[in-house]
Amino acid sequence: MASDNPNLSPFRDHGGRVLMWHGFADQLIVPQGTIDYCDAVTQTLGGYAQTR
């Protein structure tokens, strides 16, 4: 929810880690939204290696 800002660099730079799980049968949050947000975060942070 409220995932309109994919810039997680301050969180990453302070050592933060995200573990995300999403069920594909979720009735309230569509799976594609989660996938799109993860893609946006990866792109914003400079690619997979920088995100990881």
PyMOL Python script that loads the backbone (N, CA, C, O; Angstrom):
from pymol import cmd

cmd.read_pdbstr("""\
ATOM      1  N   MET A   1       0.846  -1.174   0.000  1.00  0.00           N
ATOM      2  CA  MET A   1       0.000   0.000   0.000  1.00  0.00           C
ATOM      3  C   MET A   1       0.893   1.240   0.000  1.00  0.00           C
ATOM      4  O   MET A   1       1.970   1.239   0.596  1.00  0.00           O
ATOM      5  N   ALA A   2       0.450   2.261  -0.653  1.00  0.00           N
ATOM      6  CA  ALA A   2       1.185   3.519  -0.755  1.00  0.00           C
ATOM      7  C   ALA A   2       2.577   3.296  -1.337  1.00  0.00           C
ATOM      8  O   ALA A   2       3.560   3.854  -0.849  1.00  0.00           O
ATOM      9  N   SER A   3       2.650   2.494  -2.360  1.00  0.00           N
ATOM     10  CA  SER A   3       3.937   2.157  -2.965  1.00  0.00           C
ATOM     11  C   SER A   3       4.205   3.018  -4.191  1.00  0.00           C
ATOM     12  O   SER A   3       4.596   2.512  -5.243  1.00  0.00           O
ATOM     13  N   ASP A   4       3.994   4.313  -4.048  1.00  0.00           N
ATOM     14  CA  ASP A   4       4.167   5.200  -5.188  1.00  0.00           C
ATOM     15  C   ASP A   4       5.586   5.753  -5.302  1.00  0.00           C
ATOM     16  O   ASP A   4       5.896   6.419  -6.289  1.00  0.00           O
ATOM     17  N   ASN A   5       6.438   5.504  -4.344  1.00  0.00           N
ATOM     18  CA  ASN A   5       7.815   5.984  -4.394  1.00  0.00           C
ATOM     19  C   ASN A   5       8.760   4.785  -4.385  1.00  0.00           C
ATOM     20  O   ASN A   5       8.934   4.145  -3.348  1.00  0.00           O
ATOM     21  N   PRO A   6       9.374   4.473  -5.532  1.00  0.00           N
ATOM     22  CA  PRO A   6      10.264   3.320  -5.589  1.00  0.00           C
ATOM     23  C   PRO A   6      11.692   3.614  -5.136  1.00  0.00           C
ATOM     24  O   PRO A   6      12.550   2.735  -5.212  1.00  0.00           O
ATOM     25  N   ASN A   7      11.963   4.827  -4.669  1.00  0.00           N
ATOM     26  CA  ASN A   7      13.317   5.163  -4.243  1.00  0.00           C
ATOM     27  C   ASN A   7      13.543   4.689  -2.810  1.00  0.00           C
ATOM     28  O   ASN A   7      13.211   5.388  -1.852  1.00  0.00           O
ATOM     29  N   LEU A   8      14.102   3.511  -2.680  1.00  0.00           N
ATOM     30  CA  LEU A   8      14.393   2.952  -1.364  1.00  0.00           C
ATOM     31  C   LEU A   8      15.873   3.095  -1.004  1.00  0.00           C
ATOM     32  O   LEU A   8      16.368   2.398  -0.118  1.00  0.00           O
ATOM     33  N   SER A   9      16.581   4.002  -1.695  1.00  0.00           N
ATOM     34  CA  SER A   9      18.015   4.142  -1.446  1.00  0.00           C
ATOM     35  C   SER A   9      18.353   4.557  -0.008  1.00  0.00           C
ATOM     36  O   SER A   9      19.324   4.036   0.540  1.00  0.00           O
ATOM     37  N   PRO A  10      17.603   5.466   0.631  1.00  0.00           N
ATOM     38  CA  PRO A  10      17.932   5.765   2.028  1.00  0.00           C
ATOM     39  C   PRO A  10      17.787   4.523   2.928  1.00  0.00           C
ATOM     40  O   PRO A  10      18.600   4.297   3.825  1.00  0.00           O
ATOM     41  N   PHE A  11      16.774   3.750   2.680  1.00  0.00           N
ATOM     42  CA  PHE A  11      16.556   2.507   3.436  1.00  0.00           C
ATOM     43  C   PHE A  11      17.702   1.534   3.190  1.00  0.00           C
ATOM     44  O   PHE A  11      18.249   0.963   4.134  1.00  0.00           O
ATOM     45  N   ARG A  12      18.070   1.343   1.908  1.00  0.00           N
ATOM     46  CA  ARG A  12      19.169   0.445   1.540  1.00  0.00           C
ATOM     47  C   ARG A  12      20.481   0.925   2.138  1.00  0.00           C
ATOM     48  O   ARG A  12      21.246   0.128   2.680  1.00  0.00           O
ATOM     49  N   ASP A  13      20.747   2.236   2.042  1.00  0.00           N
ATOM     50  CA  ASP A  13      22.012   2.781   2.502  1.00  0.00           C
ATOM     51  C   ASP A  13      22.197   2.675   4.012  1.00  0.00           C
ATOM     52  O   ASP A  13      23.325   2.720   4.503  1.00  0.00           O
ATOM     53  N   HIS A  14      21.118   2.538   4.737  1.00  0.00           N
ATOM     54  CA  HIS A  14      21.199   2.340   6.188  1.00  0.00           C
ATOM     55  C   HIS A  14      21.171   0.864   6.568  1.00  0.00           C
ATOM     56  O   HIS A  14      20.984   0.520   7.735  1.00  0.00           O
ATOM     57  N   GLY A  15      21.359  -0.009   5.575  1.00  0.00           N
ATOM     58  CA  GLY A  15      21.442  -1.440   5.837  1.00  0.00           C
ATOM     59  C   GLY A  15      20.110  -2.159   5.855  1.00  0.00           C
ATOM     60  O   GLY A  15      20.049  -3.324   6.247  1.00  0.00           O
ATOM     61  N   GLY A  16      19.044  -1.497   5.443  1.00  0.00           N
ATOM     62  CA  GLY A  16      17.722  -2.115   5.457  1.00  0.00           C
ATOM     63  C   GLY A  16      17.617  -3.243   4.442  1.00  0.00           C
ATOM     64  O   GLY A  16      18.242  -3.205   3.382  1.00  0.00           O
ATOM     65  N   ARG A  17      16.833  -4.227   4.777  1.00  0.00           N
ATOM     66  CA  ARG A  17      16.562  -5.360   3.892  1.00  0.00           C
ATOM     67  C   ARG A  17      15.053  -5.558   3.814  1.00  0.00           C
ATOM     68  O   ARG A  17      14.344  -5.355   4.799  1.00  0.00           O
ATOM     69  N   VAL A  18      14.568  -5.953   2.651  1.00  0.00           N
ATOM     70  CA  VAL A  18      13.141  -6.191   2.456  1.00  0.00           C
ATOM     71  C   VAL A  18      12.947  -7.651   2.077  1.00  0.00           C
ATOM     72  O   VAL A  18      13.589  -8.158   1.157  1.00  0.00           O
ATOM     73  N   LEU A  19      12.082  -8.298   2.777  1.00  0.00           N
ATOM     74  CA  LEU A  19      11.651  -9.639   2.409  1.00  0.00           C
ATOM     75  C   LEU A  19      10.190  -9.506   2.011  1.00  0.00           C
ATOM     76  O   LEU A  19       9.338  -9.165   2.832  1.00  0.00           O
ATOM     77  N   MET A  20       9.911  -9.779   0.749  1.00  0.00           N
ATOM     78  CA  MET A  20       8.566  -9.570   0.247  1.00  0.00           C
ATOM     79  C   MET A  20       7.977 -10.902  -0.201  1.00  0.00           C
ATOM     80  O   MET A  20       8.626 -11.674  -0.906  1.00  0.00           O
ATOM     81  N   TRP A  21       6.771 -11.156   0.206  1.00  0.00           N
ATOM     82  CA  TRP A  21       6.035 -12.343  -0.199  1.00  0.00           C
ATOM     83  C   TRP A  21       4.655 -11.889  -0.628  1.00  0.00           C
ATOM     84  O   TRP A  21       4.035 -11.038   0.010  1.00  0.00           O
ATOM     85  N   HIS A  22       4.192 -12.465  -1.707  1.00  0.00           N
ATOM     86  CA  HIS A  22       2.876 -12.081  -2.196  1.00  0.00           C
ATOM     87  C   HIS A  22       2.182 -13.302  -2.753  1.00  0.00           C
ATOM     88  O   HIS A  22       2.725 -13.990  -3.617  1.00  0.00           O
ATOM     89  N   GLY A  23       0.992 -13.575  -2.266  1.00  0.00           N
ATOM     90  CA  GLY A  23       0.216 -14.693  -2.781  1.00  0.00           C
ATOM     91  C   GLY A  23      -0.497 -14.310  -4.072  1.00  0.00           C
ATOM     92  O   GLY A  23      -1.005 -13.196  -4.198  1.00  0.00           O
ATOM     93  N   PHE A  24      -0.534 -15.218  -5.016  1.00  0.00           N
ATOM     94  CA  PHE A  24      -1.187 -14.922  -6.285  1.00  0.00           C
ATOM     95  C   PHE A  24      -2.702 -15.033  -6.212  1.00  0.00           C
ATOM     96  O   PHE A  24      -3.387 -14.720  -7.186  1.00  0.00           O
ATOM     97  N   ALA A  25      -3.235 -15.468  -5.087  1.00  0.00           N
ATOM     98  CA  ALA A  25      -4.687 -15.542  -4.924  1.00  0.00           C
ATOM     99  C   ALA A  25      -5.212 -14.390  -4.068  1.00  0.00           C
ATOM    100  O   ALA A  25      -6.368 -14.412  -3.644  1.00  0.00           O
ATOM    101  N   ASP A  26      -4.374 -13.387  -3.813  1.00  0.00           N
ATOM    102  CA  ASP A  26      -4.779 -12.250  -2.998  1.00  0.00           C
ATOM    103  C   ASP A  26      -5.911 -11.504  -3.698  1.00  0.00           C
ATOM    104  O   ASP A  26      -5.795 -11.151  -4.872  1.00  0.00           O
ATOM    105  N   GLN A  27      -6.993 -11.266  -2.984  1.00  0.00           N
ATOM    106  CA  GLN A  27      -8.170 -10.615  -3.554  1.00  0.00           C
ATOM    107  C   GLN A  27      -8.079  -9.085  -3.527  1.00  0.00           C
ATOM    108  O   GLN A  27      -8.795  -8.412  -4.269  1.00  0.00           O
ATOM    109  N   LEU A  28      -7.202  -8.530  -2.674  1.00  0.00           N
ATOM    110  CA  LEU A  28      -7.149  -7.078  -2.509  1.00  0.00           C
ATOM    111  C   LEU A  28      -5.991  -6.418  -3.237  1.00  0.00           C
ATOM    112  O   LEU A  28      -6.129  -5.303  -3.741  1.00  0.00           O
ATOM    113  N   ILE A  29      -4.869  -7.085  -3.296  1.00  0.00           N
ATOM    114  CA  ILE A  29      -3.689  -6.514  -3.939  1.00  0.00           C
ATOM    115  C   ILE A  29      -3.307  -7.438  -5.085  1.00  0.00           C
ATOM    116  O   ILE A  29      -2.938  -8.591  -4.863  1.00  0.00           O
ATOM    117  N   VAL A  30      -3.396  -6.937  -6.293  1.00  0.00           N
ATOM    118  CA  VAL A  30      -3.121  -7.783  -7.450  1.00  0.00           C
ATOM    119  C   VAL A  30      -1.621  -8.056  -7.558  1.00  0.00           C
ATOM    120  O   VAL A  30      -0.811  -7.158  -7.326  1.00  0.00           O
ATOM    121  N   PRO A  31      -1.248  -9.283  -7.908  1.00  0.00           N
ATOM    122  CA  PRO A  31       0.171  -9.641  -8.000  1.00  0.00           C
ATOM    123  C   PRO A  31       0.968  -8.758  -8.964  1.00  0.00           C
ATOM    124  O   PRO A  31       2.133  -8.462  -8.699  1.00  0.00           O
ATOM    125  N   GLN A  32       0.369  -8.338 -10.060  1.00  0.00           N
ATOM    126  CA  GLN A  32       1.114  -7.536 -11.033  1.00  0.00           C
ATOM    127  C   GLN A  32       1.562  -6.207 -10.438  1.00  0.00           C
ATOM    128  O   GLN A  32       2.602  -5.677 -10.828  1.00  0.00           O
ATOM    129  N   GLY A  33       0.796  -5.666  -9.504  1.00  0.00           N
ATOM    130  CA  GLY A  33       1.214  -4.430  -8.841  1.00  0.00           C
ATOM    131  C   GLY A  33       2.486  -4.620  -8.044  1.00  0.00           C
ATOM    132  O   GLY A  33       3.353  -3.747  -8.040  1.00  0.00           O
ATOM    133  N   THR A  34       2.607  -5.750  -7.371  1.00  0.00           N
ATOM    134  CA  THR A  34       3.813  -6.059  -6.604  1.00  0.00           C
ATOM    135  C   THR A  34       4.999  -6.247  -7.538  1.00  0.00           C
ATOM    136  O   THR A  34       6.094  -5.756  -7.264  1.00  0.00           O
ATOM    137  N   ILE A  35       4.785  -6.951  -8.632  1.00  0.00           N
ATOM    138  CA  ILE A  35       5.847  -7.174  -9.610  1.00  0.00           C
ATOM    139  C   ILE A  35       6.289  -5.838 -10.209  1.00  0.00           C
ATOM    140  O   ILE A  35       7.486  -5.587 -10.349  1.00  0.00           O
ATOM    141  N   ASP A  36       5.338  -4.991 -10.558  1.00  0.00           N
ATOM    142  CA  ASP A  36       5.659  -3.674 -11.129  1.00  0.00           C
ATOM    143  C   ASP A  36       6.449  -2.819 -10.143  1.00  0.00           C
ATOM    144  O   ASP A  36       7.387  -2.125 -10.535  1.00  0.00           O
ATOM    145  N   TYR A  37       6.074  -2.866  -8.869  1.00  0.00           N
ATOM    146  CA  TYR A  37       6.788  -2.081  -7.861  1.00  0.00           C
ATOM    147  C   TYR A  37       8.215  -2.587  -7.703  1.00  0.00           C
ATOM    148  O   TYR A  37       9.145  -1.784  -7.621  1.00  0.00           O
ATOM    149  N   CYS A  38       8.404  -3.893  -7.659  1.00  0.00           N
ATOM    150  CA  CYS A  38       9.756  -4.455  -7.559  1.00  0.00           C
ATOM    151  C   CYS A  38      10.600  -4.047  -8.757  1.00  0.00           C
ATOM    152  O   CYS A  38      11.774  -3.709  -8.603  1.00  0.00           O
ATOM    153  N   ASP A  39      10.017  -4.075  -9.941  1.00  0.00           N
ATOM    154  CA  ASP A  39      10.729  -3.645 -11.144  1.00  0.00           C
ATOM    155  C   ASP A  39      11.097  -2.167 -11.062  1.00  0.00           C
ATOM    156  O   ASP A  39      12.200  -1.783 -11.451  1.00  0.00           O
ATOM    157  N   ALA A  40      10.189  -1.337 -10.563  1.00  0.00           N
ATOM    158  CA  ALA A  40      10.449   0.099 -10.438  1.00  0.00           C
ATOM    159  C   ALA A  40      11.564   0.368  -9.426  1.00  0.00           C
ATOM    160  O   ALA A  40      12.417   1.224  -9.662  1.00  0.00           O
ATOM    161  N   VAL A  41      11.567  -0.343  -8.318  1.00  0.00           N
ATOM    162  CA  VAL A  41      12.620  -0.188  -7.312  1.00  0.00           C
ATOM    163  C   VAL A  41      13.966  -0.580  -7.919  1.00  0.00           C
ATOM    164  O   VAL A  41      14.957   0.132  -7.755  1.00  0.00           O
ATOM    165  N   THR A  42      13.997  -1.701  -8.613  1.00  0.00           N
ATOM    166  CA  THR A  42      15.239  -2.162  -9.241  1.00  0.00           C
ATOM    167  C   THR A  42      15.764  -1.139 -10.233  1.00  0.00           C
ATOM    168  O   THR A  42      16.961  -0.853 -10.255  1.00  0.00           O
ATOM    169  N   GLN A  43      14.886  -0.588 -11.048  1.00  0.00           N
ATOM    170  CA  GLN A  43      15.299   0.410 -12.036  1.00  0.00           C
ATOM    171  C   GLN A  43      15.774   1.689 -11.352  1.00  0.00           C
ATOM    172  O   GLN A  43      16.780   2.268 -11.759  1.00  0.00           O
ATOM    173  N   THR A  44      15.069   2.129 -10.327  1.00  0.00           N
ATOM    174  CA  THR A  44      15.417   3.368  -9.624  1.00  0.00           C
ATOM    175  C   THR A  44      16.759   3.256  -8.913  1.00  0.00           C
ATOM    176  O   THR A  44      17.518   4.223  -8.865  1.00  0.00           O
ATOM    177  N   LEU A  45      17.054   2.092  -8.366  1.00  0.00           N
ATOM    178  CA  LEU A  45      18.298   1.915  -7.608  1.00  0.00           C
ATOM    179  C   LEU A  45      19.489   1.569  -8.491  1.00  0.00           C
ATOM    180  O   LEU A  45      20.593   1.374  -7.983  1.00  0.00           O
ATOM    181  N   GLY A  46      19.289   1.489  -9.797  1.00  0.00           N
ATOM    182  CA  GLY A  46      20.421   1.304 -10.693  1.00  0.00           C
ATOM    183  C   GLY A  46      20.659  -0.103 -11.175  1.00  0.00           C
ATOM    184  O   GLY A  46      21.769  -0.432 -11.593  1.00  0.00           O
ATOM    185  N   GLY A  47      19.649  -0.938 -11.126  1.00  0.00           N
ATOM    186  CA  GLY A  47      19.778  -2.304 -11.626  1.00  0.00           C
ATOM    187  C   GLY A  47      19.767  -3.329 -10.514  1.00  0.00           C
ATOM    188  O   GLY A  47      19.746  -2.997  -9.329  1.00  0.00           O
ATOM    189  N   TYR A  48      19.781  -4.581 -10.928  1.00  0.00           N
ATOM    190  CA  TYR A  48      19.653  -5.678  -9.964  1.00  0.00           C
ATOM    191  C   TYR A  48      20.825  -5.737  -8.984  1.00  0.00           C
ATOM    192  O   TYR A  48      20.621  -5.946  -7.788  1.00  0.00           O
ATOM    193  N   ALA A  49      22.050  -5.553  -9.481  1.00  0.00           N
ATOM    194  CA  ALA A  49      23.222  -5.656  -8.613  1.00  0.00           C
ATOM    195  C   ALA A  49      23.192  -4.586  -7.520  1.00  0.00           C
ATOM    196  O   ALA A  49      23.545  -4.869  -6.375  1.00  0.00           O
ATOM    197  N   GLN A  50      22.776  -3.358  -7.858  1.00  0.00           N
ATOM    198  CA  GLN A  50      22.708  -2.289  -6.866  1.00  0.00           C
ATOM    199  C   GLN A  50      21.541  -2.486  -5.888  1.00  0.00           C
ATOM    200  O   GLN A  50      21.619  -2.088  -4.726  1.00  0.00           O
ATOM    201  N   THR A  51      20.484  -3.093  -6.366  1.00  0.00           N
ATOM    202  CA  THR A  51      19.312  -3.338  -5.513  1.00  0.00           C
ATOM    203  C   THR A  51      19.593  -4.460  -4.532  1.00  0.00           C
ATOM    204  O   THR A  51      19.231  -4.401  -3.357  1.00  0.00           O
ATOM    205  N   ARG A  52      20.241  -5.468  -5.047  1.00  0.00           N
ATOM    206  CA  ARG A  52      20.532  -6.647  -4.242  1.00  0.00           C
ATOM    207  C   ARG A  52      21.437  -6.281  -3.093  1.00  0.00           C
ATOM    208  O   ARG A  52      21.800  -7.144  -2.294  1.00  0.00           O
TER     209      ARG A  52
END
""", "prot")
cmd.dss("prot")
cmd.show_as("cartoon", "prot")
cmd.util.cbc("prot")
cmd.orient("prot")
